Amino acid sequence: MLAGIGLEGLPDRITATTARVSEEVSALATEGEKLDQKAGNAADKIRKL
């Protein structure tokens, strides 16, 4: 069906794009967790002052 309208590669492109987006989201989540930990450490240091 997709070939008839020139979109035969669309499912593969969607799959590849979804995989890339998933990797980026995972990387951002990891970075967010690191920043959250740093913020927590900074807050602990401030409380000790």
NUTIMI-373784 format. One record per residue: y, x, z of N, C-alpha, C in turn; residue in three letters. Coordinates in steps of 0.2 Angstrom, whole numbers, plus 5000, padded with zeros to 4 digits. Example, Ala and Ser with C-alpha at 12.3 -4.5 7.8 and 13.67 -1.06 7.14 Angstrom:
<recs>
REC_n.yy_n.xx_n.zz_ca.yy_ca.xx_ca.zz_c.yy_c.xx_c.zz_rest
REC_4972_5066_5039_4978_5062_5039_4984_5066_5039_ALA
REC_4989_5064_5035_4995_5068_5036_5000_5064_5039_SER
</recs>
This chain:
<recs>
REC_n.yy_n.xx_n.zz_ca.yy_ca.xx_ca.zz_c.yy_c.xx_c.zz_rest
REC_4994_5004_5000_5000_5000_5000_5006_5004_5000_MET
REC_5007_5009_5004_5013_5014_5005_5014_5018_4998_LEU
REC_5008_5020_4995_5008_5023_4989_5012_5019_4983_ALA
REC_5011_5013_4983_5014_5009_4978_5022_5009_4979_GLY
REC_5024_5010_4984_5032_5010_4985_5035_5017_4987_ILE
REC_5030_5022_4985_5033_5029_4986_5033_5032_4993_GLY
REC_5029_5029_4997_5029_5031_5004_5023_5034_5007_LEU
REC_5019_5037_5002_5012_5039_5004_5012_5044_5009_GLU
REC_5016_5048_5010_5016_5053_5015_5020_5051_5022_GLY
REC_5022_5045_5022_5026_5043_5028_5022_5043_5034_LEU
REC_5016_5040_5035_5012_5041_5041_5011_5048_5044_PRO
REC_5010_5053_5039_5009_5060_5041_5016_5062_5044_ASP
REC_5021_5061_5041_5028_5063_5043_5030_5060_5049_ARG
REC_5028_5054_5050_5029_5050_5057_5025_5054_5062_ILE
REC_5019_5055_5061_5015_5059_5066_5017_5065_5068_THR
REC_5019_5069_5063_5022_5076_5064_5029_5075_5068_ALA
REC_5033_5071_5066_5039_5070_5070_5038_5068_5077_THR
REC_5033_5063_5078_5032_5061_5085_5029_5067_5089_THR
REC_5025_5071_5086_5023_5077_5090_5029_5082_5092_ALA
REC_5033_5083_5087_5039_5087_5088_5043_5084_5094_ARG
REC_5045_5078_5093_5049_5074_5098_5045_5075_5105_VAL
REC_5039_5074_5105_5035_5074_5112_5036_5081_5115_SER
REC_5035_5086_5111_5036_5093_5113_5043_5094_5116_GLU
REC_5048_5092_5112_5055_5093_5115_5056_5089_5121_GLU
REC_5053_5083_5122_5054_5079_5128_5051_5082_5134_VAL
REC_5045_5085_5133_5041_5089_5138_5045_5095_5140_SER
REC_5048_5099_5135_5052_5105_5137_5058_5103_5141_ALA
REC_5061_5097_5139_5067_5095_5143_5065_5093_5150_LEU
REC_5060_5089_5150_5057_5087_5157_5056_5093_5161_ALA
REC_5053_5098_5159_5052_5104_5163_5058_5108_5165_THR
REC_5063_5108_5160_5069_5111_5162_5073_5107_5167_GLU
REC_5072_5100_5167_5075_5096_5172_5072_5097_5178_GLY
REC_5066_5098_5179_5062_5099_5185_5065_5106_5188_GLU
REC_5066_5111_5184_5068_5117_5186_5075_5117_5189_LYS
REC_5079_5113_5185_5086_5112_5188_5086_5108_5194_LEU
REC_5082_5103_5195_5082_5099_5201_5080_5103_5207_ASP
REC_5075_5108_5206_5073_5113_5211_5079_5117_5213_GLN
REC_5082_5120_5208_5088_5124_5210_5093_5120_5213_LYS
REC_5094_5114_5212_5099_5110_5215_5097_5109_5222_ALA
REC_5091_5107_5223_5088_5107_5230_5089_5113_5234_GLY
REC_5087_5119_5231_5088_5125_5235_5095_5126_5237_ASN
REC_5100_5125_5232_5107_5125_5233_5109_5121_5239_ALA
REC_5107_5115_5239_5109_5110_5244_5106_5112_5251_ALA
REC_5100_5115_5251_5097_5118_5257_5102_5124_5260_ASP
REC_5104_5128_5255_5108_5133_5258_5115_5131_5260_LYS
REC_5117_5126_5257_5124_5123_5259_5123_5120_5266_ILE
REC_5117_5116_5267_5116_5113_5274_5116_5119_5280_ARG
REC_5113_5124_5278_5112_5130_5283_5119_5133_5285_LYS
REC_5124_5132_5281_5131_5135_5282_5134_5132_5288_LEU
</recs>
